[in-house]
């Protein structure tokens, strides 16, 4: 099984939920400094329906408050004043443990970063760290399956590619964006596997990006040689919870896909696609 999608032998089918989580931390500026957790955010998701079941987020005050910058370089960044009255990690450790332990862990680049920071934080307070029953690191999965059509595969680049807005670099916003990115990537991969002779060949012969039409201001897909620049829209707009079928992006895509496939392969291929789409959404 791939390293970025794995499950323990104790996992029972239908028994585990997926928890998407993310940490915001300090950034060490010199040798000997360590990462300090400043924020934890997570959503628990049903793996069968991709419905958000619960969420939790909290700022965290490090024991060394001087490690936190007085000002953040990001508009929504975490400052020393923001965490000055936040709970210490040991005060929220029980809640974080209960959310993570015994579930499938999911997130973007969590294997190399977030998982390590969680272990360090629990070790610092002398407690055993939570243990996942499986792990899905979307950075590794999407690099292997989706390729680098969206650029450098950072969450901000993927969100820009799918017009989901700008990454806020706040834990709860980022995990919800992570889930939306996975839904969009899965939809594209499903469509390509359904009609490989049409869609996969398109990726090989052209560089496609989404731009605004000057005529009507609506988003249209064009083939251009340059890479899409990040959107100027303010902040990531959260989806309603629980996510509806339209939240998967498939409902909105159907009309565009329908027109494309009518022109390319005729009604027979479209009927196959719609049949499989209905099965996917059940």
C-alpha positions in Angstrom: 0.0 0.0 0.0 1.4 3.5 -0.8 3.1 5.3 2.0 0.6 8.2 1.9 -2.5 6.0 2.1 -2.1 3.3 4.6 -4.2 1.5 7.2 -3.3 -0.6 10.2 -4.2 -4.3 10.4 -6.6 -3.5 13.3 -8.8 -1.3 11.1 -12.3 -2.6 10.8 -14.3 -1.6 7.7 -16.8 1.1 8.6 -15.4 1.5 12.1 -13.1 4.5 11.7 -13.9 8.1 10.8 -11.5 10.5 9.0 -10.1 13.5 10.8 -8.6 16.2 8.7 -6.3 18.3 11.0 -3.8 21.1 10.7 -1.4 22.9 12.9 -0.1 26.5 12.9 3.3 26.9 14.5 6.1 29.3 15.1 9.0 29.1 12.6 12.5 28.6 14.1 14.9 31.4 13.1 18.1 30.0 14.4 19.7 26.7 15.3 18.4 25.1 18.5 15.0 26.6 18.3 12.0 24.3 17.9 8.5 24.6 16.4 5.9 25.7 18.9 2.2 24.8 18.3 0.1 27.9 18.1 -3.2 26.5 16.8 -4.9 23.2 16.3 -7.9 22.7 14.0 -9.7 19.6 12.9 -12.9 18.3 11.3 -14.2 14.8 11.7 -15.6 13.4 8.4 -17.7 10.4 7.5 -15.6 8.4 5.0 -18.7 7.1 3.1 -20.4 10.5 2.5 -17.6 13.1 3.1 -20.0 14.9 5.5 -18.5 16.9 8.3 -19.6 15.4 11.6 -17.9 17.7 14.1 -15.1 20.3 14.3 -12.7 21.7 16.9 -10.2 24.5 16.9 -8.2 26.3 19.5 -5.3 28.7 19.8 -2.5 27.4 22.0 -0.1 29.5 24.2 3.4 28.1 24.1 5.3 28.0 27.4 7.8 30.4 25.9 5.6 33.3 24.7 8.7 35.2 23.4 8.9 32.6 20.6 5.8 34.1 19.0 6.2 37.1 16.8 4.7 40.4 17.9 3.4 40.9 14.4 2.6 38.4 11.7 3.6 38.7 8.1 0.1 37.3 7.1 -3.1 39.4 7.3 -4.8 36.7 9.4 -1.7 35.5 11.1 -1.3 34.6 14.7 0.4 37.2 16.9 1.8 37.1 20.4 -1.2 39.1 21.7 -3.6 36.6 20.1 -2.2 33.6 22.0 -1.3 35.5 25.3 -4.6 34.3 27.0 -5.0 31.0 25.1 -4.8 27.7 26.9 -1.5 25.8 27.2 -1.2 22.6 25.1 -1.5 20.4 28.2 -4.9 22.1 29.0 -6.4 21.0 25.6 -4.4 17.8 25.2 -7.3 15.6 26.3 -9.6 17.1 23.6 -6.9 16.8 20.9 -6.2 13.2 21.9 -9.9 12.2 21.8 -10.2 13.8 18.3 -7.1 12.1 16.8 -6.7 8.8 18.5 -8.1 5.7 16.7 -9.1 7.6 13.6 -7.8 7.9 10.0 -5.6 11.0 9.9 -5.8 13.2 6.8 -4.2 16.5 5.8 -1.7 18.2 3.5 1.9 17.3 4.2 1.0 16.0 7.6 3.4 13.0 7.4 6.5 15.2 7.5 5.2 18.1 9.6 2.0 17.9 11.6 2.4 14.4 12.8 5.9 15.1 14.0 4.7 18.3 15.8 1.9 16.4 17.5 4.3 13.8 18.8 6.7 16.5 20.1 3.9 18.4 21.9 2.6 15.3 23.7 6.2 14.2 24.6 6.8 17.6 26.1 4.0 17.2 28.6 5.0 13.6 29.3 2.0 11.9 27.7 1.7 9.3 25.0 0.7 10.7 21.6 -2.5 9.7 19.8 -2.2 6.9 17.3 -4.0 6.8 13.9 -5.5 3.7 12.3 -4.6 5.0 8.9 -3.2 8.0 7.2 -4.0 10.0 4.0 -1.4 12.7 3.2 -3.0 14.6 0.3 0.4 16.1 -0.8 1.8 12.6 -1.6 -1.5 11.2 -3.0 -2.2 14.1 -5.3 1.5 14.4 -6.5 1.2 10.7 -7.6 -2.3 10.8 -8.9 -3.0 14.3 -10.0 0.4 15.3 -11.3 1.7 18.8 -11.2 -0.8 20.4 -13.4 -1.7 22.7 -10.6 1.9 23.9 -10.1 3.9 23.2 -7.0 1.2 21.1 -5.3 1.0 23.4 -2.3 -2.5 23.9 -0.8 -2.6 27.5 -2.0 -1.7 26.5 -5.6 -4.3 23.7 -5.6 -7.0 26.1 -4.2 -6.1 28.7 -6.8 -6.3 26.1 -9.6 -9.9 25.2 -8.6 -10.9 28.8 -7.9 -11.5 28.0 -4.2 -10.1 31.3 -3.0 -6.9 32.1 -1.1 -5.5 30.0 1.7 -5.8 31.7 5.0 -3.2 29.7 6.9 -5.6 29.2 9.8 -6.1 25.6 10.9 -9.9 25.2 10.6 -10.1 27.1 7.3 -7.3 25.1 5.9 -8.6 21.7 6.7 -12.0 22.5 5.1 -10.2 23.8 2.1 -8.1 20.6 2.1 -11.3 18.5 1.9 -12.7 20.6 -0.9 -9.5 20.3 -2.9 -9.6 16.5 -2.6 -13.2 16.5 -3.8 -12.4 18.5 -6.8 -9.3 16.4 -7.7 -11.2 13.2 -7.2 -13.9 14.5 -9.6 -11.4 15.4 -12.3 -9.7 12.0 -12.0 -13.0 10.2 -12.1 -14.0 12.0 -15.3 -10.6 11.3 -16.9 -10.8 7.6 -16.0 -14.4 7.5 -17.5 -13.3 9.1 -20.8 -9.5 8.7 -21.0 -9.2 9.1 -24.7 -10.7 12.6 -24.6 -9.6 14.2 -21.3 -6.2 12.6 -20.6 -5.0 13.5 -24.2 -6.1 17.1 -23.6 -3.7 17.4 -20.7 -0.8 16.0 -22.8 -1.3 18.5 -25.7 -2.2 21.7 -24.0 -1.9 23.7 -20.8 -5.4 24.6 -19.6 -6.3 27.3 -17.1 -9.3 29.2 -16.0 -9.5 32.9 -16.9 -12.1 35.6 -16.9 -13.8 36.6 -20.1 -13.7 40.3 -20.7 -17.1 40.0 -22.5 -19.3 39.0 -19.6 -17.0 38.6 -16.6 -17.8 34.9 -16.2 -15.3 32.2 -15.7 -14.4 30.3 -18.9 -11.8 27.6 -19.6 -9.2 28.6 -22.1 -6.0 27.0 -23.4 -3.0 29.2 -22.7 0.7 28.7 -22.4 1.2 30.6 -19.1 0.4 29.4 -15.6 -2.5 30.9 -13.8 -1.7 33.5 -11.2 -3.2 33.4 -7.7 -6.8 34.8 -7.5 -7.3 38.3 -6.0 -10.6 37.2 -4.3 -10.6 38.0 -0.5 -10.2 34.9 1.7 -11.4 31.4 1.3 -15.2 31.1 1.4 -16.3 28.2 3.5 -18.9 25.7 2.2 -22.1 25.1 4.1 -22.0 22.1 6.4 -23.0 19.3 6.0 -21.9 19.3 2.4 -24.6 18.7 -0.1 -24.2 16.8 -3.4 -23.6 20.1 -5.0 -20.8 20.7 -2.6 -18.9 18.0 -4.4 -18.7 20.3 -7.4 -20.3 17.6 -9.6 -23.7 19.3 -9.9 -22.2 22.5 -11.2 -19.8 20.7 -13.5 -22.5 18.6 -15.2 -23.7 21.2 -17.7 -20.1 22.1 -18.8 -19.1 18.5 -19.0 -22.3 17.6 -20.9 -21.6 20.2 -23.6 -18.0 19.1 -23.9 -18.8 15.4 -24.3 -21.7 16.0 -26.7 -19.3 17.8 -29.0 -16.4 15.3 -28.5 -17.9 11.9 -28.5 -21.7 12.1 -28.8 -24.6 11.1 -26.6 -23.3 7.5 -25.9 -20.3 8.6 -23.9 -22.4 11.2 -22.0 -24.9 8.5 -20.9 -22.0 6.4 -19.6 -20.6 9.3 -17.6 -24.0 10.3 -16.1 -24.6 6.7 -15.2 -21.4 6.4 -13.3 -21.9 9.9 -11.7 -25.2 8.8 -10.2 -23.6 5.7 -8.8 -20.8 7.9 -7.3 -23.3 10.2 -5.6 -25.5 7.5 -4.0 
